[in-house]
């Protein structure tokens, strides 16, 4: 008996609550309707301006900036050789 047989035997017999390999834990998929993100976006869009200002007062400026501009791209690839120096700057908002 090799190691993979022991692992399969162990999970099926001692942990019956685990899904069997190849069986979906969510056969119907994601429930229909809005996601929380979509709901929140619609809710905030419908608020009157004075309530939007109150809401924004409770948020850090960095979060407000990300809401307006989006997060910076992080999908950067580099193929570099030799010594590389990367300088970062932290802005206090």
HELIX and SHEET records of a PDB file:
HELIX    1   1 UNK A    3  UNK A   14  1                                  12    
HELIX    2   2 UNK A   36  UNK A   46  1                                  11    
HELIX    3   3 UNK A   49  UNK A   57  1                                   9    
HELIX    4   4 UNK A   61  UNK A   69  1                                   9    
END                                                                             
